[in-house]
Amino acid sequence: MKFAKITIVLTFILFLSVVSCTRKDTLEYALKNPNEINVLDLSNTQLNSLPKEIAALKNLERLNISGNNLTEIPSVVFELKSLKELNISNNKINNLSDKLAQLENLEILNLSQNNFDTIPRVVYELTNLKELNLANTNIKQLSSQIANLKHLEKLNLAWNKIYKLPKSLQSINLQEFIIHDNNIPVLQRDSLKALLKAAIIHFDLILSKDTVNFYLNKGAYYHGLNKTSEATYFYNKVIDIKPDYAFAYRNRGAIFQAESKFDKALSDYDKAIALNPNLPMVYYNKGIILYNRGNKKEACANWKKAFSLGHKAAEKLLISYCK
């Protein structure tokens, strides 16, 4: 028996740090134990909003809601007065509410991989910021109001369209400034160095762990939009930089499978397994290909492995096709 139509969905781990405790039933546990929670990670969970009950997390200091389907910051976030770090990168946000200024204790703000064109003015009101990430947000200029952020130590403006920087930058004691992949003329580099004498300035791309994760997340973003050629391009970039990165082969294999390029998909899945044998989605997807090719024994073995690693949907296939 063949499956009628397979939709490959990348799965992500939902992670929560609760003081000294880590749990997978994150949101449910957090809402039942609001006073224990100081870190909450709800990234890559296909969220469109947040429940209003999150306002009860009065001790929450770090919130990660990156990689979701948010078109704005959920209003309940503005009630989390203890927040020191907020990551809303890789969403679909193009503007910020003035209420963001209510988060007076915010020190780290990651807005990367959204689409702002210009930096929302409320950002310049967050005067306690120490780190600001606006990479890949399509911004073209930086306002002189950046000088309001007197405590800013790290500023990331990479992958934008900035061609000129305000002199007011010199009034900030920046320690690190990431500005690669913009439209800053090479001739302006020396003057910028003179302007920011104390800062380490990254004019060129540094191939680091952060770079690999950026390309992987970028690929996942286009993958979610079903723009497979763009997604494959970024997964290829990851593999070029870090050929031993199992997640890139897993994700690219899922694209090949959706495009009916099954030999390529199996090749990527085998590479992913060789590098990391604990990726349940790889076994699940591989089993589907093998079953449709008539290899029931191997398909069931892969689904059994996927189920042992926590892939619940694999149990349904085992029951339906592996009796």
QUIHUHU-V516069 format. One record per pair of residues at least 4 apart in sequence whose ideal C-beta (glycine too) atoms are under 6 Angstrom apart, sorted by the first residue. I is the first residue (numbers start at 1). J is the second residue. If there is no record, write none. Layout:
# QUIHUHU-V516069
i=I j=J
i=I j=J
This chain:
# QUIHUHU-V516069
i=2 j=292
i=6 j=288
i=8 j=254
i=8 j=257
i=8 j=258
i=11 j=281
i=12 j=44
i=14 j=26
i=14 j=45
i=15 j=41
i=16 j=23
i=16 j=26
i=16 j=40
i=16 j=41
i=17 j=22
i=17 j=39
i=18 j=36
i=18 j=37
i=19 j=36
i=23 j=29
i=25 j=29
i=30 j=37
i=30 j=40
i=31 j=53
i=34 j=56
i=34 j=57
i=37 j=57
i=37 j=60
i=38 j=59
i=38 j=61
i=39 j=62
i=40 j=60
i=40 j=63
i=41 j=64
i=42 j=65
i=43 j=64
i=43 j=66
i=43 j=67
i=44 j=67
i=47 j=68
i=48 j=69
i=49 j=74
i=50 j=54
i=50 j=74
i=50 j=76
i=52 j=76
i=54 j=76
i=55 j=76
i=55 j=79
i=59 j=82
i=60 j=80
i=60 j=82
i=61 j=82
i=61 j=84
i=62 j=85
i=63 j=86
i=64 j=87
i=65 j=88
i=66 j=87
i=66 j=89
i=66 j=90
i=67 j=90
i=68 j=91
i=70 j=91
i=71 j=92
i=72 j=93
i=73 j=77
i=78 j=99
i=78 j=102
i=83 j=103
i=83 j=106
i=84 j=105
i=84 j=107
i=85 j=108
i=86 j=109
i=87 j=110
i=89 j=110
i=89 j=112
i=89 j=113
i=90 j=113
i=90 j=217
i=90 j=221
i=91 j=114
i=93 j=114
i=94 j=115
i=96 j=100
i=96 j=120
i=96 j=122
i=98 j=122
i=100 j=122
i=101 j=122
i=101 j=125
i=106 j=126
i=107 j=128
i=107 j=130
i=108 j=131
i=109 j=129
i=109 j=132
i=110 j=133
i=111 j=134
i=112 j=133
i=112 j=135
i=112 j=136
i=113 j=136
i=114 j=137
i=115 j=138
i=116 j=137
i=116 j=139
i=117 j=138
i=119 j=123
i=119 j=139
i=124 j=145
i=124 j=148
i=127 j=148
i=128 j=151
i=129 j=149
i=129 j=152
i=130 j=151
i=130 j=153
i=131 j=154
i=132 j=155
i=133 j=156
i=134 j=157
i=135 j=156
i=135 j=158
i=135 j=159
i=136 j=159
i=139 j=160
i=140 j=161
i=142 j=146
i=142 j=165
i=142 j=166
i=144 j=166
i=144 j=168
i=147 j=168
i=147 j=171
i=152 j=172
i=153 j=175
i=154 j=176
i=155 j=174
i=155 j=177
i=156 j=178
i=157 j=162
i=157 j=179
i=158 j=178
i=158 j=180
i=158 j=181
i=159 j=181
i=160 j=182
i=161 j=183
i=162 j=182
i=163 j=183
i=165 j=169
i=170 j=195
i=174 j=196
i=174 j=199
i=175 j=199
i=176 j=200
i=177 j=199
i=177 j=201
i=178 j=202
i=180 j=202
i=180 j=203
i=180 j=204
i=180 j=205
i=184 j=188
i=188 j=192
i=189 j=203
i=202 j=206
i=207 j=211
i=207 j=241
i=212 j=238
i=212 j=241
i=212 j=242
i=215 j=234
i=215 j=237
i=215 j=238
i=216 j=238
i=218 j=234
i=219 j=223
i=219 j=231
i=219 j=234
i=219 j=235
i=222 j=227
i=222 j=230
i=222 j=231
i=223 j=231
i=228 j=232
i=228 j=255
i=231 j=255
i=232 j=255
i=235 j=248
i=235 j=251
i=235 j=252
i=238 j=245
i=238 j=248
i=239 j=243
i=239 j=248
i=244 j=275
i=246 j=272
i=246 j=275
i=246 j=276
i=249 j=253
i=249 j=268
i=249 j=271
i=249 j=272
i=250 j=272
i=250 j=279
i=250 j=282
i=252 j=268
i=253 j=265
i=253 j=268
i=253 j=269
i=256 j=261
i=256 j=264
i=256 j=265
i=257 j=265
i=257 j=285
i=262 j=289
i=269 j=282
i=269 j=286
i=272 j=279
i=272 j=282
i=273 j=277
i=273 j=282
i=278 j=309
i=280 j=306
i=280 j=309
i=280 j=310
i=280 j=311
i=283 j=302
i=283 j=305
i=283 j=306
i=284 j=306
i=284 j=311
i=284 j=314
i=286 j=302
i=287 j=299
i=287 j=302
i=287 j=303
i=290 j=295
i=290 j=298
i=290 j=299
i=291 j=299
i=295 j=299
i=300 j=322
i=303 j=314
i=303 j=317
i=303 j=318
i=306 j=311
i=306 j=314
i=307 j=311
i=307 j=314
i=307 j=315
i=317 j=321
i=318 j=322
